[in-house]
Amino acid sequence: MTDRLPATIELPEDEARAFAAAFDLAKLSPEFLDDPFPRYHALRRFAPVKRLPDGSVFLSRYADVQLCYRDLRMSSDKKAEFAPKFGIGTPLYRHHTTSLVFNDPPLHTRVRKLLAAAFTPRALKALEPRIVAIVDHLLDQAAAAGRMDVIEDFGFALPVEVICDMLGVPRAERGPFRRYSLAILGALEPVVPPKKQQAGNDAVAEFSAYLDELIAERRKRPADDNDVLGTLIHGEIDGERLTHEELVQNCIFLLNAGHETTTNLIGNTLDALLRFPDQLARLKADPSLIRGCVEEGLRFESSNQLGNRRLTADMEIGGEQLAAGTYIHIGIGAANRDPAEFAEPDRFDISRTPNRHLAFGTGVHACLGATLARMEGTIALDRFIRRFPAYRRDGDFVRGGRARFRGFAKYPVAW
């Protein structure tokens, strides 16, 4: 799979037209979850502003998605969406309506300002040696074994260690966190079976109870510059502090957001390099291309494939008039494969320039941890490839099977 691949991989025209006409996020096929990109091309071609049976709209063009991030008529508040989905008062409802990502100002502004202190260039520079140490430790363990699962043993382990260090979580107590994160974020899928919703509620409840104790202990000490949890507990914006509920739910959000992006970035990029061996050869010959490789990994297989907004006023998008209250599905993964913005969008090209992908969003809701995720991904991928340049897949992979977040559940490699 090198330069002989077509620049855009599309379904046959009759199949693409039929898919676009019938597309419904509530009825996604296994084929879509396995490879949504030819189907995104079909939507862009035949239904770029796709009205779904429930009255919501799915956007697949780069320009339309970019507009959603920048226009102030777009609300991120999800109370109207999550009340019928989760039930008012349930753990999932409390979490997803209190965390940073699903809120508008003033709560969004207040929480973001408090969190921003942990993500300044100075604070992140201080984290770099710790990230290198974690990566090298994980690779040492893998070298001794001769193989690894790049998700469980590497891609997940790294960001969880970093975020838990930032929050002051003791190492012996980090074991359940991946289960919590997958269950909570899994409940954000377009359709959530009752068992998965219950698992999400249980995860929020258990995680919240753990954080109650951690926060109670941490309140006894003053904050310092290198202490994210202390900053969130004691920090003030315009004389206000976070409530206990806001504090707990945004600590959960930090772990979930930090793990999901970096884990998938590492796994997806290592997979793409194996599928495009010419690009892996280029990177091994010139390791300075690693930053471009990370950016292309973020574009090519965006960890976060879907976002949402609700219109607060009537608005025209992509030539269609949409009414206030319309719920919009932002096709991030689709936008990042739009040939109107990216030449040869289905090619993995580690020197792609420009590469204005939307993997981290833009505007007031641009991902606060984007620089940290890039740093983790760059260090992890660079050191992995230098250490194991002849890595190969060692058995079947397992995809995550989700529409909103794209990644692997398992990806075994050897060298």
N, C-alpha and C positions, 0 to 999 in steps of 0.2 A: 504494500500500500504506500506508494511513493507518488512521484509526480504524474503517474499515469491515471490517478484518480481524477474524475471530473471535478470541475471547480465548484459545482453545486449538485448535490445528490438529491434528485427529485423523484417523486412517484410518477408513473405514467399519467398523462393528462386526464383521462377519464376517471382513474382511481383518485387522483388529487381533487378533482372537482366534486366527486361524490363524498370524499372525506370532509372537505370544507363545508359542504351543505349539511352533513349530519353531525358535525363536531359538537360534543357536549362534555364539559369537564366532569360532569357527574357520571359519565359512562365511558371512562377511558379504558382502552384495550391493553392487554399485555404488550402488544407490538408498539403502542405509543410509549409506554413506560420504558421499554427497552431502548427505543431509538425515536425520540420525538422530532428530530430535526427535519427529515423529509416532509413530515406532516406540518411543521411550522411553515415550510416553504409553500405547501399547498394552501394554507390559510392566508399567507401574504398575497398569494397570487389570485385567489378566488373569493376570499372573505377577510380582508385585513382588519375590518372593524366588525367582528363576528358577534351577532346578537344570539345569546344562548337561550334555551327554553325557559330558564328561570327569570329572564329579564335582564340578566347581567351581560356584560360585553367583554370580549377577549381581544386584546390588541397584540399584533405580531410585528408591526413595522418599527424600525429603530426611531424614526422621527416622532411617531405617536407616543412611544414609550418614554422617550426623552421629555416630551411635553408634559406627561403625567408627573414626572419628578419635579418639574420646575413651576408648574402653574399653581397658584395659591387657591384655586377653586377645588383642588383635590384634597380630601380629608383622609387621614390615616386612622382616625378613630374607628374602632371595630365593634363598638358596643351593640349597634343595631344588627350586625352580622353574627356576632358570637352569642347573643342572648338566646335565639332559637337553636343554635347549633350545640351549645354546651349546657345551657340552662343558667339563669342568673343565680349567682351565689356559689356555683360549683368551683372547685379548685382551678380547673382549666379556665373558666370564665374570669375569675379573679386575677389569675396570672396574666392572661393575654390582654386584658383590658387595663392592666396597670403597668406593664413593661414598656420600655422606651419606644419600641418600634411601632406599636399600635396606638400611639397617642399623638394628639396635636398640642400646640402651645395652649396653656402655659405649662402643663405638666412636662411635656416633651422638652421644652426649653430648660426648665429647672433641673431635670434629671441629667440632660445632656451636658449642661455646664458643670455639674458636679463630677460626672464621669470623665469629662475632658481632661481633668488634671492628671489622670492616670495614663493618658495617651499623648502627652506632649512629646516633641522630639527628644527632649532631655530624658524624660522618664523611659522612653522606649530604648534609647541608646544605653541606658543603664541595664536594661533587660538582656541586651544582646549576648554578653558572656554566658548568662544562665541558659539561654536558648541553645547556644553552641554546646554547652556541657550536656544538656539533656539529649540533644541529637546524637552526640558522640557516644553517650552511654547506651542509647537504644541501638545504635549501629554496632557497637562492640558486642552487645548481646546477640545480635543477629549473625555477626561474623562467626561467633563460636558455634552457632547452630547450623550455619550453612544455608539457611532459608528463613523467611519470615512472611507473615501476612502484613502487607504494607498498610492495611487499615487498622487492625486491632493492635499490632505491635509497634506501629510507627505513626501513621497519620493521625490516629486518635490520641495516642499516648502523649504526643508532644503538646498540643494546645491545652489539653486538660491539665498537664503538669504546670504549664505557664500560668493559666488562669487561676488554678488553685493556689499557686505560689502568691499571686497578686492578692488573693482574698484571704490568705493565711490559713488555708485548710490543711490540717495535718496529713502527712502522706499516707498514714495507715487508714485514713477515713475516706479515700477517694474512689474506692472500688465500685460503688453503685452508680457513679455519676454518668457513665455512658448509657446505662439502662434508663436512668431518669431522662436524659436529654433526648434519646430516640423516642421514648414514649410521649414526651411533651410535644416535641416538634411533629411527631407522626400524626397528632390530633389536628394539625393544621392542613392536612390533605383535603382536597375538595369533597371527598366522601370518606367518612370515618365510621367503620362498623362499631357496634356497641362495646365489644370486648376491647378494642383499641382505645375507645374513649374512656372506658373504665381504667385501663392501664395508665392513660395520661393523667386522669384525676388522682389516681393513687400515687403516681410519681410526684406530682406537684405537692400533694399533702405530705409525703415522706420527706421530700427535699425541704419544704418549708419548715417542718418540725426540726430538721437538722440545723437549718440556718437560724432558727429561733435561739438555739443554744449557743451556736457560734457567735452570734451577734451579742447576746447577753454577756458572754465572756469578754468580747472585744470592747464593749462599752466601758469597761473598767479602766481602760488605758487611753491616754490622749492619742490623737492622730500624729503621724509623721509623714514626711514627703514620699516615702516609698511604700505606703500602706494604703491600698485602694479601699479596703473595707473600712478602715478608720476614717478615711476621707469622706466616704459616703455616710457614715454614722454621724460624724461631728461637723461636716461641712455645711455651710449656709450659703444660700443665694437669696439676696434681697431680704435677709433676716429670717428666711424659712429653711427648715431642714426637711429631709424626707421623712414621711411617716414610717412606722414600722412595716406596714404592708408594702409601701412603695420600695422600701429598702430590701425586703426579702425577695419580692418579685423581680427586681432589677438585678439582684445577685444571680438568680436563676437565669435570667435573660443573658447576662454576661457569659456564663458558662456555656449555655446552649449556642449562642451566636458565635462565640469564639471557637468552639469545637467544630461546629458544622462546616464553617467556611474552610478552615485550614485542613481538616481531615479530607474533605472532598477535593480540595485543590491539589494536595499531594497525591492522592490515589488516582484522580482523573488525569493528572499530567504525566505520571509515570506510565499509565496505560496508553495515553496518546503518543508518547515517545516510542513505545513498542510498536504501535500501529503505523507510525511514520518513521521508520528506521533511518531515513536520510536525515531527519532533523536530530535524532539522537546522535548520529555520527557527527553532525555539525557542532553539536553542543560539546561532545567529548573532545573534538579538535580545538574548540575555542570556548572554554568555560566562561568567558566574559559575556556570553550570550544568555546567561542564566536569568537575568532580569527580564529580558524579552520573552524567555520561555515561560516564566511565571505569568506574565501578562497574557500571553497566548493561551495558557492553561485556564486562566480565569475567563477568557472570552469563549474559547472553543467548547468547554464543558462547564458552563457556569454552575457553581454549587447551588445557588439560589435561582431557580428557573422561573418562579412566579412571585409577583407582588400584587397588592391590591390597594385601590383607592375608592372613595365614594365621592361623587360630584356634589358640591354644595350649591351649585348654580347651573343653569343651562349652559351648554358649551358645545362647540363644534370640534370634533376630532376626526382627522382623516377624511374630511368632506362629509361626515355624518353629524347630524344634530342630535345631541344626547341631552336628556332632561335631568334636572337636579334630582339627586337621590340615586342615580344610576350607579350600580356597583361595577367596578372595572377591574378586570384581571390584567395585570401588566405582564406581558410575555417577555421576561428578561432574556431567557435562553433563546427565544425566537429573534429578538432584537439583535442579539450578538451574533446571529448568523444571517443578517439581512444583507444581501448583495448590494443594496443601494448605499450601504455604509462601508462594507468590508469586501474588498475584491477577493474572489475565490473563497467564499466564506467557509466551505467545508474542507479546506486544506488547513492543516496545522503547520504554522509558519512561525518559528521562534524569532525571526527578525521582522515581523510584520510592523510596518510603519506607514501611517499612524495606526494606533490601536486604541481607539476611544470607546472601549467596551463599557458596558453598564453593569458589570458584575457587582459593584459596590453601590449602585445607585448614583444619584447626584442631587444637588440642591440641599435643603435643610435636613433631609433624611439620609444624606450620604452616610455610609457605614462609618461609625466612629472608630471601629477597630481595623479599618482597612490597612493602615500602615503596619500594624502589628501582624496581621495575617500575611501581608507581603513579606515582612521580615522573616516570619516563621517558615513560610513556603520557600523563600530563596535560600535560607540556610539549610533547610532540610533536604531540598532537591539537589542543591549543589554538592553537599557532603555525601549524600547517598550515591550519586552518579560517579563522583570521584572514587568512592570506596568500592562500589560494585558496578563497574562500567559494563560488565557482561551479564547484567541481570536479565532474567527471562521469566516468563510466567511459568509457574510450577503447579499446574492443575487448573481446574475450572474456577472462574470468578463468580461471584454472586452480586447482582446489582441490588441497590437499595429498594427498588420497586416503588419509588415515590415520584409524584409529579412535581411537587414544590421544590424538593431538594434532590439534586442529582449527584449520585456517588455510588460507591460500592459498599456492600456489607462485608464482603471478603474478597481479597485479591492476593493469592499466594505467589511468592516469587522465590527463585533460587539463583545461584550464580556459580 
